[in-house]
Amino acid sequence: MTLADYPGGFPTSYVKHEDPGNLGLVPEAGGLRGKSSGTLRAGDGTSGTYTSTWLENRVAASKVVCKGVTYRDLWVGETAELITQVDLSGWGHAQLVTVGHVVVYPSSRNGSSPSVCDDATGGTFQFTFTTGPITQLMSGNWHWEKGDRLVFDPPVRPAASPA
């Protein structure tokens, strides 16, 4: 069953707490595979875990804008897709895909330095709600707010059809 709205009582805002020591990158065809994990907690006490993965491959850029700042003659992530698996206790599982992710690095060598700017503003999600008697699916958008707060956006309502 596909949902048009969140199930009653589902918290749509969670604070992210990243686990320490998530900086390891592993060589893989096309670059270095990165992984980070941690917990999410809503104001009502609902908690869950997440794991994010990405492929880091740096390419030269003469100019890039990240979080409103223009950087010149640096390197950017060529495939800056970030995929996050989220498991929320009592609710189910979501996969989040970042859209429009910009990452700027001071060095051309993959894994040699942390980013100077990482702008992952939001993206899309597919949620499998496992509460209740049947599995329910929902797709939508999400974004980051200040304070490492993950927010599932309100559902987009289809326009009424003309009479």
ZAGULUM-118160 format. One line per field, with one value per residue: residue number from 1; residue in one letter; x negated, y, z negated of N, C-alpha, C, O in turn. Coordinates in nm, 2 decimals. Example, Ala and Ser with C-alpha at 12.3 -4.5 7.8 and 13.67 -1.06 7.14 Angstrom:
n	c(1 2)
res	c(a s)
nxx	c(-1.32 -1.28)
nyy	c(-0.57 -0.22)
nzz	c(-0.78 -0.71)
caxx	c(-1.23 -1.37)
cayy	c(-0.45 -0.11)
cazz	c(-0.78 -0.71)
cxx	c(-1.32 -1.29)
cyy	c(-0.33 0.00)
czz	c(-0.78 -0.79)
oxx	c(-1.42 -1.34)
oyy	c(-0.33 0.11)
ozz	c(-0.85 -0.80)
***
This chain:
n	c(1 2 3 4 5 6 7 8 9 10 11 12 13 14 15 16 17 18 19 20 21 22 23 24 25 26 27 28 29 30 31 32 33 34 35 36 37 38 39 40 41 42 43 44 45 46 47 48 49 50 51 52 53 54 55 56 57 58 59 60 61 62 63 64 65 66 67 68 69 70 71 72 73 74 75 76 77 78 79 80 81 82 83 84 85 86 87 88 89 90 91 92 93 94 95 96 97 98 99 100 101 102 103 104 105 106 107 108 109 110 111 112 113 114 115 116 117 118 119 120 121 122 123 124 125 126 127 128 129 130 131 132 133 134 135 136 137 138 139 140 141 142 143 144 145 146 147 148 149 150 151 152 153 154 155 156 157 158 159 160 161 162 163)
res	c(m t l a d y p g g f p t s y v k h e d p g n l g l v p e a g g l r g k s s g t l r a g d g t s g t y t s t w l e n r v a a s k v v c k g v t y r d l w v g e t a e l i t q v d l s g w g h a q l v t v g h v v v y p s s r n g s s p s v c d d a t g g t f q f t f t t g p i t q l m s g n w h w e k g d r l v f d p p v r p a a s p a)
nxx	c(-0.08 -0.06 -0.13 0.01 -0.03 -0.21 -0.21 0.01 -0.13 -0.39 -0.71 -0.86 -1.11 -1.45 -1.74 -2.07 -2.34 -2.65 -2.86 -3.18 -3.50 -3.46 -3.60 -3.72 -3.83 -3.79 -3.98 -3.84 -3.70 -3.70 -3.74 -3.74 -3.56 -3.35 -3.22 -2.98 -2.83 -2.56 -2.33 -1.98 -1.76 -1.43 -1.22 -1.02 -1.14 -1.17 -1.39 -1.67 -1.89 -2.15 -2.33 -2.56 -2.68 -2.93 -3.11 -3.42 -3.58 -3.80 -3.80 -3.94 -3.84 -3.78 -3.62 -3.38 -3.07 -2.97 -2.76 -2.70 -2.95 -3.22 -3.46 -3.78 -3.99 -4.02 -3.93 -3.66 -3.41 -3.35 -3.15 -2.92 -2.71 -2.53 -2.42 -2.19 -2.10 -1.83 -1.71 -1.43 -1.33 -1.04 -0.91 -1.01 -1.20 -1.41 -1.54 -1.76 -1.85 -2.09 -2.05 -2.20 -2.44 -2.73 -3.08 -3.38 -3.73 -4.07 -4.29 -4.40 -4.43 -4.26 -4.11 -4.31 -4.27 -4.04 -3.71 -3.67 -3.43 -3.11 -2.82 -2.53 -2.22 -1.97 -1.73 -1.58 -1.35 -1.27 -1.04 -0.97 -0.72 -0.67 -0.50 -0.18 0.08 0.01 -0.26 -0.36 -0.43 -0.61 -0.71 -0.91 -1.04 -1.33 -1.52 -1.81 -1.83 -1.96 -2.18 -2.23 -1.98 -1.77 -1.50 -1.19 -1.01 -0.68 -0.43 -0.39 -0.10 0.11 0.23 0.57 0.79 0.91 1.26)
nyy	c(-0.12 0.22 0.52 0.85 1.03 1.08 0.82 0.85 1.02 0.99 1.11 1.38 1.51 1.49 1.48 1.45 1.24 1.18 0.89 0.85 0.85 0.80 0.83 0.66 0.56 0.34 0.18 0.15 0.06 0.34 0.53 0.62 0.45 0.58 0.58 0.65 0.66 0.66 0.79 0.88 1.11 1.19 1.46 1.34 1.12 0.91 0.70 0.61 0.45 0.52 0.47 0.60 0.61 0.67 0.76 0.87 1.07 1.29 1.58 1.84 2.18 2.50 2.69 2.69 2.69 2.67 2.64 2.91 3.04 3.12 2.92 2.89 2.72 2.46 2.13 1.91 1.68 1.42 1.24 1.30 1.16 1.07 0.81 0.72 0.49 0.44 0.33 0.33 0.29 0.11 0.21 0.17 0.14 0.36 0.48 0.73 0.96 1.18 1.49 1.72 1.75 1.91 1.89 2.02 2.02 2.07 1.94 1.73 1.46 1.17 1.10 1.23 1.47 1.64 1.77 2.12 2.24 2.11 2.05 1.93 1.95 1.82 1.59 1.30 1.04 0.70 0.54 0.26 0.17 -0.03 -0.06 -0.15 -0.36 -0.41 -0.37 -0.05 0.19 0.49 0.78 1.07 1.40 1.53 1.73 1.91 2.09 2.36 2.27 2.00 1.87 1.64 1.65 1.52 1.62 1.78 1.59 1.60 1.71 1.58 1.78 1.88 1.73 1.86 1.95)
nzz	c(0.00 0.08 -0.07 -0.11 -0.30 -0.61 -0.86 -1.15 -1.42 -1.35 -1.39 -1.22 -1.23 -1.31 -1.52 -1.43 -1.53 -1.49 -1.48 -1.64 -1.48 -1.20 -0.96 -0.77 -0.45 -0.18 0.08 0.41 0.73 0.93 0.73 0.38 0.13 -0.10 -0.44 -0.69 -1.01 -1.26 -1.51 -1.52 -1.66 -1.77 -1.89 -2.05 -2.16 -1.99 -1.83 -1.61 -1.38 -1.14 -0.83 -0.61 -0.28 -0.03 0.28 0.33 0.55 0.68 0.88 1.08 1.04 1.17 1.06 0.81 0.63 0.30 0.04 0.07 0.09 0.30 0.44 0.58 0.81 0.70 0.59 0.66 0.55 0.78 0.82 0.63 0.50 0.22 0.02 -0.22 -0.46 -0.67 -0.98 -1.18 -1.49 -1.56 -1.35 -1.08 -0.77 -0.58 -0.27 -0.19 0.06 0.16 0.33 0.56 0.42 0.31 0.28 0.17 0.20 0.07 0.19 0.46 0.42 0.35 0.04 -0.10 -0.25 -0.45 -0.35 -0.26 -0.23 -0.25 -0.11 -0.16 -0.10 -0.09 0.04 0.19 0.06 -0.01 -0.19 -0.39 -0.58 -0.86 -1.06 -1.20 -1.04 -0.78 -0.54 -0.44 -0.19 -0.12 0.06 0.10 0.02 -0.16 -0.39 -0.53 -0.83 -1.03 -1.30 -1.25 -1.19 -1.06 -0.84 -0.73 -0.46 -0.43 -0.27 0.09 0.23 0.48 0.75 0.78 1.02 1.32 1.34)
caxx	c(0.00 -0.13 -0.08 0.01 -0.07 -0.28 -0.12 0.03 -0.23 -0.53 -0.79 -0.93 -1.23 -1.54 -1.87 -2.18 -2.45 -2.75 -2.95 -3.32 -3.59 -3.39 -3.67 -3.79 -3.80 -3.85 -3.99 -3.74 -3.70 -3.64 -3.77 -3.74 -3.43 -3.34 -3.10 -2.97 -2.71 -2.53 -2.20 -1.89 -1.66 -1.33 -1.19 -0.94 -1.22 -1.19 -1.53 -1.70 -2.03 -2.17 -2.46 -2.57 -2.79 -2.96 -3.23 -3.50 -3.67 -3.82 -3.83 -3.97 -3.74 -3.83 -3.53 -3.26 -3.00 -2.93 -2.70 -2.71 -3.09 -3.28 -3.59 -3.85 -4.11 -4.02 -3.88 -3.53 -3.37 -3.30 -3.02 -2.89 -2.59 -2.54 -2.30 -2.18 -2.00 -1.79 -1.62 -1.37 -1.27 -0.90 -0.85 -1.05 -1.33 -1.41 -1.66 -1.77 -1.94 -2.11 -2.04 -2.27 -2.55 -2.86 -3.19 -3.50 -3.85 -4.19 -4.39 -4.35 -4.44 -4.14 -4.14 -4.43 -4.24 -3.89 -3.65 -3.66 -3.29 -3.03 -2.68 -2.43 -2.11 -1.85 -1.71 -1.45 -1.35 -1.17 -1.02 -0.89 -0.67 -0.64 -0.40 -0.05 0.10 -0.05 -0.37 -0.32 -0.54 -0.59 -0.82 -0.90 -1.17 -1.39 -1.63 -1.88 -1.82 -2.07 -2.19 -2.22 -1.85 -1.71 -1.35 -1.11 -0.92 -0.54 -0.40 -0.34 0.03 0.14 0.33 0.70 0.81 1.02 1.39)
cayy	c(0.00 0.34 0.63 0.99 1.11 1.00 0.76 0.93 1.01 0.98 1.24 1.41 1.58 1.41 1.53 1.35 1.23 1.09 0.80 0.90 0.76 0.76 0.89 0.57 0.54 0.21 0.19 0.08 0.11 0.47 0.62 0.56 0.44 0.63 0.53 0.71 0.60 0.73 0.77 0.99 1.11 1.29 1.52 1.26 1.01 0.81 0.70 0.51 0.45 0.55 0.45 0.67 0.57 0.76 0.73 0.99 1.08 1.43 1.64 1.98 2.28 2.63 2.77 2.62 2.76 2.58 2.72 3.06 3.08 3.08 2.86 2.89 2.64 2.35 2.00 1.88 1.54 1.40 1.17 1.33 1.10 1.02 0.73 0.69 0.39 0.48 0.24 0.40 0.20 0.11 0.27 0.10 0.17 0.46 0.51 0.87 0.99 1.33 1.55 1.84 1.75 1.97 1.88 2.09 1.97 2.15 1.86 1.64 1.32 1.11 1.06 1.30 1.58 1.66 1.87 2.25 2.27 2.00 2.11 1.83 2.02 1.74 1.49 1.22 0.93 0.59 0.49 0.14 0.17 -0.17 -0.06 -0.19 -0.50 -0.43 -0.28 0.07 0.26 0.64 0.85 1.22 1.48 1.55 1.83 1.93 2.22 2.39 2.18 1.86 1.82 1.58 1.68 1.47 1.73 1.75 1.53 1.69 1.67 1.60 1.88 1.83 1.72 1.96 1.89)
cazz	c(0.00 0.09 -0.15 -0.06 -0.42 -0.71 -0.96 -1.26 -1.53 -1.30 -1.40 -1.09 -1.25 -1.39 -1.53 -1.39 -1.62 -1.42 -1.56 -1.63 -1.40 -1.07 -0.85 -0.69 -0.31 -0.13 0.23 0.49 0.87 0.95 0.62 0.25 0.07 -0.24 -0.52 -0.82 -1.08 -1.39 -1.55 -1.50 -1.77 -1.75 -2.02 -2.13 -2.21 -1.88 -1.79 -1.50 -1.33 -1.00 -0.77 -0.48 -0.20 0.09 0.35 0.34 0.66 0.69 1.01 1.08 1.07 1.17 0.98 0.76 0.52 0.20 -0.07 0.10 0.10 0.43 0.43 0.71 0.83 0.60 0.64 0.62 0.57 0.91 0.81 0.49 0.45 0.09 0.00 -0.36 -0.50 -0.81 -1.05 -1.29 -1.59 -1.57 -1.23 -0.96 -0.71 -0.47 -0.20 -0.15 0.17 0.16 0.46 0.56 0.32 0.35 0.18 0.21 0.13 0.10 0.25 0.56 0.38 0.28 -0.10 -0.16 -0.33 -0.47 -0.27 -0.31 -0.23 -0.22 -0.11 -0.13 -0.15 -0.09 0.15 0.19 -0.02 0.01 -0.33 -0.41 -0.72 -0.89 -1.17 -1.16 -0.99 -0.64 -0.50 -0.37 -0.13 -0.10 0.12 0.08 0.01 -0.29 -0.39 -0.65 -0.89 -1.13 -1.41 -1.21 -1.20 -0.94 -0.83 -0.63 -0.42 -0.41 -0.14 0.20 0.26 0.62 0.79 0.82 1.16 1.36 1.35)
cxx	c(-0.09 -0.06 -0.08 -0.03 -0.14 -0.18 -0.10 -0.07 -0.37 -0.60 -0.87 -1.06 -1.32 -1.67 -1.97 -2.29 -2.55 -2.84 -3.09 -3.39 -3.53 -3.47 -3.74 -3.74 -3.87 -3.86 -3.89 -3.75 -3.63 -3.67 -3.78 -3.60 -3.44 -3.21 -3.10 -2.84 -2.68 -2.39 -2.11 -1.79 -1.56 -1.29 -1.10 -1.01 -1.24 -1.33 -1.55 -1.85 -2.04 -2.31 -2.46 -2.69 -2.81 -3.09 -3.30 -3.59 -3.68 -3.86 -3.85 -3.85 -3.80 -3.75 -3.41 -3.20 -2.94 -2.88 -2.71 -2.84 -3.15 -3.42 -3.65 -3.97 -4.13 -3.97 -3.74 -3.50 -3.30 -3.16 -2.98 -2.76 -2.62 -2.41 -2.31 -2.07 -1.96 -1.69 -1.57 -1.29 -1.11 -0.83 -0.88 -1.18 -1.31 -1.54 -1.66 -1.87 -1.96 -2.11 -2.11 -2.38 -2.68 -2.96 -3.31 -3.62 -3.97 -4.30 -4.32 -4.35 -4.33 -4.19 -4.25 -4.39 -4.08 -3.84 -3.66 -3.52 -3.21 -2.88 -2.58 -2.30 -1.98 -1.85 -1.58 -1.46 -1.24 -1.16 -0.93 -0.85 -0.62 -0.55 -0.26 -0.04 0.03 -0.17 -0.32 -0.44 -0.51 -0.72 -0.80 -1.04 -1.20 -1.49 -1.70 -1.85 -1.94 -2.06 -2.19 -2.09 -1.80 -1.56 -1.29 -1.01 -0.78 -0.52 -0.35 -0.20 0.06 0.25 0.46 0.72 0.92 1.15 1.45)
cyy	c(0.12 0.45 0.76 1.08 1.02 0.94 0.85 0.91 1.00 1.11 1.26 1.49 1.51 1.48 1.42 1.36 1.13 1.02 0.86 0.80 0.72 0.81 0.79 0.56 0.42 0.22 0.10 0.13 0.24 0.57 0.55 0.56 0.49 0.58 0.61 0.65 0.68 0.70 0.90 0.99 1.23 1.35 1.44 1.13 0.90 0.81 0.59 0.52 0.48 0.51 0.52 0.62 0.66 0.71 0.86 0.98 1.23 1.47 1.79 2.07 2.42 2.72 2.68 2.70 2.66 2.66 2.87 3.12 3.03 3.04 2.86 2.79 2.53 2.23 1.98 1.73 1.51 1.33 1.19 1.27 1.04 0.94 0.69 0.59 0.42 0.37 0.31 0.31 0.21 0.16 0.20 0.15 0.27 0.46 0.65 0.89 1.14 1.38 1.69 1.86 1.81 1.95 1.94 2.05 2.06 2.07 1.77 1.50 1.27 1.07 1.13 1.41 1.59 1.77 2.01 2.30 2.14 2.04 2.00 1.88 1.93 1.65 1.42 1.10 0.83 0.53 0.36 0.14 0.02 -0.17 -0.10 -0.33 -0.52 -0.33 -0.17 0.14 0.41 0.69 1.00 1.28 1.50 1.66 1.84 2.07 2.24 2.29 2.03 1.79 1.77 1.59 1.61 1.57 1.68 1.68 1.63 1.63 1.68 1.71 1.81 1.83 1.81 1.88 1.89)
czz	c(0.00 0.02 -0.09 -0.18 -0.52 -0.81 -1.08 -1.37 -1.48 -1.31 -1.27 -1.10 -1.35 -1.40 -1.51 -1.49 -1.55 -1.51 -1.54 -1.54 -1.27 -0.95 -0.75 -0.55 -0.26 0.02 0.30 0.63 0.88 0.83 0.49 0.19 -0.07 -0.31 -0.65 -0.88 -1.21 -1.42 -1.52 -1.61 -1.75 -1.89 -2.11 -2.18 -2.10 -1.84 -1.68 -1.47 -1.18 -0.96 -0.63 -0.41 -0.07 0.16 0.37 0.46 0.70 0.83 1.00 1.11 1.06 1.08 0.94 0.64 0.43 0.08 -0.06 0.11 0.23 0.40 0.57 0.70 0.72 0.67 0.58 0.63 0.70 0.91 0.66 0.44 0.32 0.06 -0.15 -0.39 -0.65 -0.86 -1.17 -1.37 -1.59 -1.44 -1.10 -0.91 -0.60 -0.40 -0.15 -0.04 0.17 0.31 0.45 0.46 0.38 0.24 0.24 0.13 0.17 0.18 0.36 0.52 0.30 0.14 -0.17 -0.26 -0.34 -0.37 -0.34 -0.31 -0.18 -0.23 -0.06 -0.19 -0.16 0.02 0.14 0.10 0.03 -0.13 -0.33 -0.56 -0.75 -1.02 -1.12 -1.09 -0.85 -0.62 -0.41 -0.31 -0.11 -0.04 0.10 0.07 -0.14 -0.28 -0.52 -0.70 -0.99 -1.25 -1.38 -1.23 -1.06 -0.94 -0.71 -0.59 -0.42 -0.27 -0.03 0.24 0.41 0.64 0.82 0.97 1.20 1.37 1.49)
oxx	c(-0.19 0.06 -0.18 -0.05 -0.13 -0.07 -0.20 -0.11 -0.46 -0.55 -0.93 -1.12 -1.27 -1.72 -1.96 -2.34 -2.52 -2.89 -3.13 -3.36 -3.56 -3.41 -3.81 -3.62 -3.98 -3.76 -3.86 -3.79 -3.52 -3.62 -3.83 -3.53 -3.52 -3.11 -3.21 -2.75 -2.76 -2.32 -2.17 -1.75 -1.60 -1.33 -1.10 -0.95 -1.32 -1.39 -1.47 -1.92 -1.94 -2.41 -2.37 -2.80 -2.71 -3.16 -3.24 -3.68 -3.59 -3.94 -3.79 -3.77 -3.86 -3.80 -3.35 -3.27 -2.87 -2.96 -2.74 -2.86 -3.13 -3.50 -3.59 -4.04 -4.23 -3.96 -3.72 -3.57 -3.19 -3.07 -3.01 -2.70 -2.71 -2.30 -2.41 -1.95 -2.05 -1.60 -1.64 -1.20 -1.06 -0.71 -0.79 -1.27 -1.21 -1.64 -1.56 -1.98 -1.86 -2.17 -2.10 -2.40 -2.72 -2.94 -3.35 -3.61 -3.98 -4.39 -4.20 -4.29 -4.30 -4.29 -4.29 -4.48 -4.01 -3.92 -3.66 -3.48 -3.25 -2.83 -2.56 -2.27 -1.89 -1.94 -1.48 -1.57 -1.14 -1.26 -0.83 -0.93 -0.54 -0.53 -0.24 -0.14 0.01 -0.17 -0.24 -0.54 -0.39 -0.83 -0.69 -1.14 -1.12 -1.54 -1.65 -1.84 -2.01 -1.96 -2.15 -2.08 -1.78 -1.49 -1.34 -0.93 -0.75 -0.58 -0.28 -0.19 0.02 0.34 0.47 0.68 1.02 1.16 1.56)
oyy	c(0.13 0.48 0.79 1.20 0.90 0.99 0.93 0.79 1.00 1.21 1.17 1.53 1.47 1.53 1.31 1.46 1.01 1.07 0.91 0.68 0.60 0.83 0.83 0.56 0.39 0.26 -0.01 0.25 0.25 0.69 0.44 0.66 0.44 0.55 0.62 0.61 0.76 0.60 1.01 0.88 1.34 1.29 1.46 1.05 0.81 0.92 0.51 0.60 0.46 0.50 0.49 0.59 0.72 0.64 0.95 0.89 1.29 1.41 1.85 2.03 2.45 2.82 2.61 2.76 2.56 2.74 2.94 3.24 2.92 3.11 2.82 2.78 2.52 2.22 2.01 1.66 1.57 1.37 1.10 1.33 0.96 0.99 0.65 0.61 0.44 0.33 0.35 0.24 0.32 0.16 0.17 0.19 0.27 0.44 0.69 0.83 1.21 1.31 1.76 1.97 1.76 1.99 1.91 2.05 2.11 2.13 1.74 1.41 1.32 1.00 1.10 1.46 1.54 1.85 2.02 2.40 2.08 2.07 1.99 1.86 1.96 1.63 1.48 1.06 0.86 0.48 0.36 0.10 -0.03 -0.28 -0.08 -0.40 -0.64 -0.23 -0.19 0.16 0.45 0.66 1.05 1.23 1.49 1.69 1.79 2.17 2.14 2.25 1.95 1.68 1.85 1.56 1.63 1.61 1.56 1.72 1.72 1.52 1.79 1.73 1.70 1.92 1.83 1.76 1.84)
ozz	c(-0.08 0.03 -0.02 -0.15 -0.51 -0.83 -1.11 -1.40 -1.56 -1.26 -1.21 -1.00 -1.46 -1.30 -1.56 -1.52 -1.55 -1.61 -1.43 -1.53 -1.23 -0.84 -0.66 -0.53 -0.29 0.09 0.26 0.65 0.83 0.84 0.48 0.20 -0.15 -0.24 -0.71 -0.81 -1.25 -1.38 -1.50 -1.66 -1.72 -1.99 -2.23 -2.25 -2.13 -1.82 -1.65 -1.54 -1.11 -1.04 -0.55 -0.47 -0.03 0.10 0.44 0.46 0.74 0.89 0.91 1.20 0.96 1.02 1.02 0.57 0.47 0.02 -0.15 0.14 0.27 0.34 0.67 0.60 0.66 0.79 0.47 0.70 0.73 0.98 0.57 0.35 0.30 0.08 -0.21 -0.34 -0.73 -0.79 -1.26 -1.32 -1.62 -1.44 -1.02 -0.98 -0.53 -0.47 -0.08 -0.06 0.19 0.40 0.36 0.41 0.48 0.13 0.36 0.01 0.28 0.23 0.35 0.59 0.19 0.12 -0.28 -0.34 -0.25 -0.32 -0.46 -0.37 -0.08 -0.34 0.05 -0.31 -0.24 0.10 0.10 0.06 0.09 -0.18 -0.26 -0.65 -0.68 -1.07 -1.00 -1.08 -0.82 -0.69 -0.32 -0.38 -0.09 -0.08 0.08 0.12 -0.23 -0.17 -0.62 -0.62 -1.02 -1.29 -1.46 -1.27 -0.97 -1.04 -0.60 -0.67 -0.40 -0.17 -0.07 0.29 0.47 0.56 0.87 1.04 1.12 1.41 1.51)
***
